[in-house]
């Protein structure tokens, strides 16, 4: 019995693409899910990374561990809920958009217009959600991913006119027709599937509901504190 010759120099990038191509050709992810349909479930809530720039090494590290846990439970015959998450709000996104526009203070945002500024922030999130999706796929991270091309298309349509009506098909094959703004607000929900986004309508409404309830119960107060973020 002879052994197959192993090259002294390994092209890891080439091997990576060979494996990804094999998974795609054989529908490995879809078949794995189908084999475990209606089996006992196992799920985790993906702590979302901010879709603000390309992923860092630490993001890849964390996603590798998450993928290992998912594969472990899959191998034990469980049906999994494969939903990635993207964090969309906060100074991480806002400061980068301020840099792009050359703003020197927060007053510049008000002069520019809050609606327009929020629109740019959402478009940036969609753009880098697409970038991070591509990176995660190359890591071998199995999830029900949105198409990066479709996310970029949504970003372009948002910048054109957030109120224009579009028809959008999600990763689960379902189609929604609504304004660009409302379609974006439904990303990750059951009607479209794919990654969840923290700027979804459902998430924002729940946050406002929680704030309202907290106010009604007298849990909120006005005070002063030291904030280690953004001196502007």
C-alpha positions in Angstrom: 0.0 0.0 0.0 1.5 3.3 -1.1 0.8 6.7 0.5 -0.3 9.7 -1.5 2.6 12.2 -1.9 2.3 15.2 0.3 3.9 18.4 -1.0 6.6 20.1 1.1 5.0 23.5 0.6 1.3 23.9 1.4 -0.8 26.6 -0.3 -3.3 27.2 2.5 -5.3 29.8 0.5 -5.7 27.3 -2.3 -6.8 24.6 0.1 -9.3 27.0 1.6 -11.0 27.7 -1.7 -11.0 24.1 -2.6 -12.9 23.2 0.6 -15.3 26.2 0.1 -16.0 25.1 -3.5 -16.6 21.5 -2.3 -19.1 22.7 0.3 -20.9 24.8 -2.3 -21.0 22.1 -5.0 -22.3 19.5 -2.6 -24.7 21.8 -0.7 -23.0 20.5 2.5 -24.5 23.1 4.8 -28.0 22.7 3.5 -27.8 18.9 3.6 -26.4 19.0 7.2 -29.4 21.1 8.3 -31.9 18.9 6.5 -30.5 15.7 8.1 -31.3 17.2 11.5 -34.7 18.7 10.7 -37.1 18.3 13.6 -34.5 16.8 15.9 -33.9 18.1 19.4 -32.8 21.7 19.2 -29.7 23.5 20.4 -29.2 27.2 20.0 -27.0 30.1 21.1 -27.4 33.8 20.7 -24.6 35.2 18.6 -23.0 38.2 20.4 -22.9 40.6 17.4 -19.8 42.3 16.2 -20.1 45.9 15.0 -20.4 46.1 11.2 -18.1 49.1 10.9 -14.9 47.9 9.4 -13.4 44.6 8.2 -13.0 42.0 10.9 -10.0 42.0 13.2 -8.0 38.9 14.3 -10.0 38.8 17.6 -13.2 38.6 15.7 -11.9 35.6 13.7 -10.8 34.0 16.9 -14.2 34.4 18.5 -16.1 33.2 15.4 -13.9 30.1 15.2 -14.9 29.1 18.7 -18.6 29.7 17.9 -18.3 27.6 14.8 -16.7 24.8 16.8 -19.6 24.7 19.3 -22.1 24.7 16.5 -20.4 21.8 14.8 -20.0 19.9 18.0 -23.8 20.0 18.7 -24.5 19.3 15.1 -22.4 16.1 15.3 -24.5 15.1 18.3 -27.6 15.2 16.1 -29.1 18.5 17.2 -31.1 20.9 15.0 -29.4 24.3 15.2 -30.6 27.8 14.6 -27.8 29.3 12.5 -28.2 33.1 12.9 -25.3 35.5 12.9 -25.7 39.0 14.3 -24.4 42.4 13.4 -24.2 45.4 15.9 -25.3 48.5 14.1 -25.5 51.4 16.6 -23.0 53.4 18.6 -20.0 55.6 18.4 -17.9 53.1 16.5 -20.1 53.7 13.4 -20.8 57.3 14.0 -17.2 58.4 14.5 -16.1 56.7 11.2 -18.9 58.5 9.3 -17.9 61.8 11.0 -14.3 61.2 9.7 -15.6 60.5 6.2 -17.5 63.8 6.2 -14.7 65.7 7.8 -16.8 66.8 10.8 -14.9 68.5 13.6 -17.7 68.5 16.3 -21.1 67.0 17.0 -22.7 70.3 16.0 -21.6 69.5 12.4 -23.9 66.5 12.5 -26.9 68.8 13.3 -25.9 71.2 10.5 -25.6 68.2 8.1 -29.0 66.9 9.2 -29.7 64.0 11.6 -31.8 62.0 9.1 -29.0 62.2 6.5 -26.4 61.3 9.0 -28.4 58.2 10.2 -28.8 57.2 6.6 -25.0 57.3 6.0 -24.5 55.2 9.2 -27.0 52.6 8.1 -25.4 52.4 4.7 -21.9 51.9 6.2 -23.3 49.1 8.4 -24.8 47.3 5.4 -21.5 47.8 3.4 -19.3 46.3 6.2 -21.8 43.6 7.0 -21.2 42.4 3.5 -17.4 42.6 4.0 -17.6 40.7 7.3 -19.9 38.1 5.8 -17.4 37.4 3.0 -14.6 37.1 5.7 -16.7 34.8 7.9 -17.5 32.5 4.9 -13.8 32.3 4.2 -13.3 31.3 7.8 -15.6 28.4 7.2 -18.2 29.8 9.6 -21.5 28.1 8.9 -24.5 30.4 9.2 -27.6 31.4 7.2 -25.8 34.3 5.5 -27.2 37.3 3.6 -25.7 37.8 0.1 -23.0 40.5 0.4 -24.1 41.8 -3.0 -27.6 42.2 -1.9 -26.5 44.1 1.3 -24.5 46.5 -0.9 -27.5 46.9 -3.2 -29.6 47.8 -0.2 -27.0 50.4 0.9 -27.0 52.0 -2.6 -30.8 52.1 -2.7 -30.9 53.6 0.8 -28.6 56.4 -0.3 -30.7 57.0 -3.4 -34.0 57.3 -1.7 -35.0 55.5 1.5 -38.7 55.8 0.7 -38.6 54.1 -2.8 -40.4 50.8 -3.0 -38.3 47.7 -3.7 -38.8 43.9 -3.7 -36.2 42.0 -1.7 -35.7 38.2 -1.3 -34.0 37.0 1.8 -31.8 34.0 2.4 -34.9 31.9 3.4 -36.3 32.5 -0.1 -39.2 34.7 1.1 -39.9 38.0 -0.6 -40.9 41.3 0.9 -42.1 44.4 -1.0 -41.8 47.7 0.9 -39.8 50.9 1.1 -36.1 50.5 1.3 -36.1 51.8 4.9 -38.8 49.2 6.0 -37.1 46.3 4.2 -33.8 47.1 6.0 -35.8 47.2 9.2 -36.9 43.6 8.6 -33.5 42.1 8.0 -33.0 39.0 10.2 -36.6 38.7 11.1 -38.6 35.5 10.2 -40.0 37.0 7.0 -36.5 37.3 5.4 -34.1 35.2 7.5 -30.3 35.8 7.4 -28.2 37.7 9.9 -30.0 39.8 12.6 -29.2 43.5 12.7 -29.6 45.5 15.9 -31.1 48.4 13.9 -34.1 46.2 13.0 -37.6 47.7 13.7 -38.4 44.9 16.2 -35.2 45.6 18.2 -35.7 49.4 18.2 -39.4 49.2 19.2 -38.5 46.8 22.1 -35.8 49.2 23.3 -38.3 52.1 23.3 -40.9 50.0 25.0 -38.4 49.0 27.8 -37.4 52.7 28.2 -41.0 53.7 28.5 -41.8 51.0 31.1 -38.6 52.0 33.0 -39.8 55.6 33.0 -43.3 54.7 34.2 -41.8 52.6 37.1 -39.6 55.5 38.1 -36.3 53.7 37.4 -34.8 56.5 35.2 -33.2 59.6 36.5 -31.1 62.4 35.2 -27.5 62.7 36.5 -23.9 63.2 35.5 -21.1 60.7 35.0 -17.7 60.3 33.4 -17.9 58.8 29.9 -14.7 57.4 28.3 -16.0 57.8 24.8 -15.4 60.5 22.1 -14.3 63.8 23.7 -16.1 65.7 21.0 
